[in-house]
Amino acid sequence: MTPTTAVQSGRPYMAHPLALVESDEIGEGTRIWAFAHVMKDARIGRQCNIGEHCYIEQGVTLGNNVTVKNGVNVWTGVTIEDNVFLGPNCVLTNDPNPRAYVKKSAGSLVETMIRNNATIGANATIVCGVTIGRYAFIGAGAVVIRSVPDFALVVGNPARQIGWMCVCAKRIPMTVEGHVLTCPQCRRDYRLAESGVVLVSTRSDASISCTAERSTSARSS
């Protein structure tokens, strides 16, 4: 099946013939590949890409332009904002102390928030109850047990911060000169803030403008 045939059949998104799609809330241009399962009442934004063998549970919200690589399960209580990348086989959770013989209601599950433009590396584990900040970068195989600041780069088990990550996806050294951090690749400037770091460069940046526009559109829809 192609995007064209999907639109002609009355759907604005593409679903592989071997995908199981039960939700009616899937945005235009989204692609859902073989053996993925999207449950009823899951909300998926525009231009998302959901890989093979993924599972999107009921009540989950995915923003626009989210990439969910193969083998990722997104459980009830997880909210994913725009432009997030979920690497292959990364693990999301919603119960901090599960027992097979203790049955819990959906209301007792613990929520997790992954903010705009964050990246979760392959095989990383995100323990529920945390917030992954904007543009944060979770290294492959990391185990995240506490919230991660905006733009932070964390690795290891348990995950610890080893630097910052620029909008351009290059690592920024943690050394501060005159209260400013500068990306060695694109020369954007950042300053430290309670939420992590904040972009303060005054140069025009079309990609940031587009991101902000998409985020605002998603919140208003």
N, C-alpha and C positions, 0 to 999 in steps of 0.2 A: 504494500500500500504506500502511496506517495502523498505528500501534502495536498497535491491537486485533487486526487480522488477523494481525500478526506473532506475537503471543502465541498466538493460536488455532492457528497452524501449527506450534507447538512451539518457537518462538524467543522469548526474552524481550526482544528488541531489534527495531527497525525497520530494514529495508533496502529501499531503492527498487528496483523491478524492473530498473532499468538499472545497479545497483551489482553489482560482482563481489566476493563475500565468501567467502574460502577458510578463514578461521580459525574454530575452534570455541570460542575463548576471548574472548567478547564479553559484557560485562556487561549487566544488566537496564536497560532504558530508554534505551540508546544508540540514536542515529539515524545512519544512513549513507545519504547522498544519491546522486543519479544520477551515474554514471561514476566513482565512487570505487572503488578497488581495495584490498582488505584481504587481504594474503597469509597463507598458512598459517603458524601458529606466532606470529603477532602477537598480543599480549595487550592487550585494550582493556577498561577498567573500566566502571563504571556511569555512566549519564546523560551520556555523551559525545555530542558533535555533530560529525560528520565531513562536511564540505561537498562540493560537486560537484568532480570532477576531482582528488580527493586520492588519494595513494598511500601506503599504510602497509606497509612492507617486513617480511619475516620477521624475527623476533627483536626487534622493537620492542615496548616496553612503554609504554602510556598509562595513567595513573591514572584516578581517578574525576572526572567533571564537567569533562573537558577539551574545549575548543572548538578545532576545527581548521577554519579558514575555507577557502574555495574556493582550489584551486590549490596546496595545500601538500603536499610530499613529505617523509615521515618515514622516514629510512633506517636500516638495521641499525646498531646501536651507539648509537642515540639513546634515552635514557630520559626520559620526561616524567611528572612527578608530578601530584598532584591539583590541580584548579582552574586549570590553565594555559590561557592564551589564545594561540593561534597565529594571527596576523593574515593577511589574504589575501596569497598569493604570497610569504610569507616563505620563506627558504632555509635548510635544514639540510644539513650535510655530514658525511662520515665518512672522508675521505681527504685529507690535507693536501698531497700531491704526486702527483696522478693523472697517469698517461700511458695513452693508449689501448692501447699495446702492452705495458704491464706489468700482468699479471694478478695480483691479490692475493687471498689467502684472507680469509674472514670474520674470522679471528683476528688479522689484521694491520691491520684497520680501527681508527680512533681513536674512542673513545667521547665522547659529549657528554651532560651532565646538565642538565635544566631542572627546577629545584626548585619546590615547592608555590607556587601562587598567582602565578607570574611571568606577565608579559605580553610577547609578542614582536610588535612593530608590523608593519604591512603593508610588504612588500618588504625587510624587514631580512634580513641575512645573518649566520648564526652559524657561524663557522669551527670545525671540530671540535676536540675536546680541551679545551673550556672547560666551566665550570659557571656556569649562570645562577642567581643566588641567589633565595631566597624573597622573594616580592613585588617582585622587581626589575622594572624597566620599560624595555624596549628600544624606542627611538623609531623611527618609520617610516623605512625606508631606511638605518638604521644598519648598519655592518659591524663585528661584534664579533670581535676577535682575541685577547682575553684574558678571564679569568673576571670575572664581575660580582658585587659584594657584595650581600647581602640588602638589599632596599628601595632599591637604587641606581637612579637615572634616568640613562641613557646615550643619547647621540645622536651622529651624525656618522660620518665615515669617515677613519681608524679611530675607533671609538666612544670617547667620553670622558664622564666623569661630570660632570653639570651640576647635580645636586641629589639629593634623595631623594623617594620616593613613599610616601604613606601607605596604610594598609589601605583607606581610603575612596577611593583612586584620585586624590587630589589631591596636587599637588607641595608638598614641604616645603622651605623655604629651607635652605641649608647652614649658616647662622649658628647658632652654639651659644651658649645663654645658661645659665650655671651647669651646664655639661656635659649640658644637655637640649635636644633639638629638639622643637618643638611644631608640630603640624599646624594651620595657620590656619583650616581648615575644620571639623574635628571635635574639635580640641583634645586629641587623643591625644598622649602624651609618649613620646619615644624617647631612648635614650642610645647613644653611640658604642661599638662593639665590634669585635673583630678580624674578625668575619664581615660587618660593615656597620653597621647600627643594630639595636637591640633594643627592642621595645615594652615600656614600663615603666608605662604608664597603669594605674591601679587600678580604673577604672570598668568595670562589667560590659559585656561585648560579646558578644552572642549569635552574631554572624557568625564571630568568631574561635573561639569554643567549637565551633561546628559544623564549621569547617574542621579543627580539631585532631582532632575525633572521626572525620571522614572519612579523614584521613591515617592515623590509627592503625589504622582498620579495613582500609585498603588494604594496609598493611604486614603485617598478620596473616593476610591471605587468601592 
